[in-house]
Structures are given as structure tokens and as C-alpha cells.
Amino acid sequence: MFRRFLIAGLLVSCSLGMTMPQSWSAEKVTHNQKSQKKKTAKEKREAAKAKRAEAKAKKAAAKARKEAEKKAAQTRADFEASEPTTPVGKALKELPYIGNARPDLTAEFYVVVRSSSTCPHCVKLLPEAMAEYKEMRATGKVELIYESFDNSAEKAEEHLMKQGVSFPAAMRADMGKLPGAAPLIIPPPAAYIIDAQGNRLASGPLSPILQNWRQHTVEKP
């Protein structure tokens, strides 16, 4: 009798041992399927979110371009409508410019920055020139103009756009027509400062001019 119970117990144990792993395996497959579905749904949500963000960015960029074009058109219109009274202002109005920026024809002082896209040191100093340009414009009396030594206006414009430069720019040959334009004694990066009458107030390497433009203009005794 004992042997019968023992054999029966062994048979039940074997049966359980064979069926339980199959049950666990099925549960594992179901769990993996659910996890995969959740992962796929999450990926779809993220893709949709990224697509919406991309569409929003494109819309914002288009709006920014439209506003920039409108502002540039207004700048050109104001420039053409202006009637400068000083020698330098009159000369500047007649120059062809690179890009959309135009100089203030009523400024009292002009800082002319001589630069080139092929001059590494010139390019390195452009961020400093941009920072000082904002300070100059804030005075309401000082204007900065970029004099390009590039081979063409197209190359100069491409370079300035790449560098994010927003100040007025013209080619070297045209800038030479300004009253008080400094002779080319040193190569770029260089600069000179003139007043609205064409009197030269300073000239030399670019960095010192950028650092000391105030003492030659608004702080001049």
C-alpha cells in the first residue's frame, strides 16, 4: 500500500513538474507581447511629438524670415528716404552695400573695420566687433561699417551671414570713396575712425581701435 501511495505521489510530482514550466513560459510570452506593445505605442507618441515640434520650428522659422525680410525692406526704404547733410553721410548714401544692413547717415562718428574672410585673425575678432557695434549704436552717435577685402561681394556676404554679422558692410573699392578714408598702411584686421565731416580721428590695428573707440568719439574732449 505504501508503495502505491509513493508511486502515485511521484507521478503527480512529475506531472506538475512538466506542466508548470509550460504555464510560466506562456505567461512570459504574454508579458513580452504587452511590453512590446507599450514600447511601440511610446515610440509612436514620441515620433508624433517630434513631428509636431519640427512643424512648430519650421513655422517659427518661416515667421522669423518673414519678419526679417519686412524689417530689411523698411530699413532700405528709410535709408533711401533719408537726406544726409554731412560729407560722410552723403557719400555713404551713394555706396552699394553687402546684404540688407544700412548705416546711420546722421551719425557723428564712423568706425570703419577692415576685414576679410580669408584672414583667420580677422574672423577671430568679429565677435568683439559685433559686441562693440551694439555699444556704438546704443550711443546714438557712433556707427560701425565693415570694409570687406574679399574678392567679391557675394563671397563677403556669404561670410558675414555665416558669422552672424549684422552691421553695414561694403566692398573696399567703394569704401575708398569716403571722405577721410585712411590709406592702406597695415593689412586687415585694421580700422580707422572719422567724424561726419571726414576728419580722421584714429587708425591702426583693429583690436586697439575696438577697445578705445570711445575716447576717440563720445568721450573725446
SULUR-V470751 format. One record per pair of residues at least 6 apart in sequence whose ideal C-beta (glycine too) atoms are under 7 Angstrom apart, sorted by the first residue. I is the first residue (numbers start at 1). J is the second residue. If there is no record, write none. Layout:
i j
I J
I J
//
This chain:
i j
72 100
75 100
75 102
76 100
76 102
79 102
82 93
82 105
84 90
84 93
84 105
84 106
86 196
86 197
87 179
87 197
87 198
88 110
88 178
88 179
88 194
88 196
88 198
89 105
89 106
89 196
91 177
91 178
91 179
92 103
92 105
93 105
95 170
95 174
96 170
96 174
97 168
97 169
97 170
98 148
98 153
98 156
98 157
98 160
98 169
98 170
98 171
99 157
99 160
99 169
101 166
101 167
101 168
101 169
102 168
103 143
103 145
103 168
104 143
107 141
107 142
107 143
107 196
108 141
108 195
108 196
109 141
109 142
109 193
109 195
109 217
110 143
110 145
110 193
110 194
111 136
111 142
111 144
111 191
111 193
111 209
111 213
112 145
112 147
112 175
112 191
112 192
113 129
113 144
113 146
113 147
113 191
113 206
114 147
114 149
114 188
114 189
114 190
114 191
115 122
115 146
115 148
115 149
115 188
115 189
116 122
116 148
116 149
116 150
116 188
117 123
117 150
117 155
117 156
117 159
119 188
119 189
121 189
122 188
122 189
123 163
125 189
125 206
125 207
126 163
126 165
128 210
129 210
130 165
132 210
132 213
133 144
133 167
136 142
136 143
136 144
136 213
139 218
141 217
141 218
142 213
142 217
142 218
144 167
145 168
145 170
146 165
146 167
146 168
146 169
147 170
147 172
147 175
148 156
148 169
148 171
148 172
149 172
149 188
150 156
150 159
153 171
156 169
156 171
160 169
175 181
179 198
180 194
180 198
180 199
180 200
182 192
182 200
182 203
186 205
189 205
189 206
190 204
190 205
190 206
191 206
191 209
192 200
192 202
192 203
193 201
193 202
193 209
193 213
193 216
193 217
194 200
194 201
195 201
201 216
202 209
202 216
//
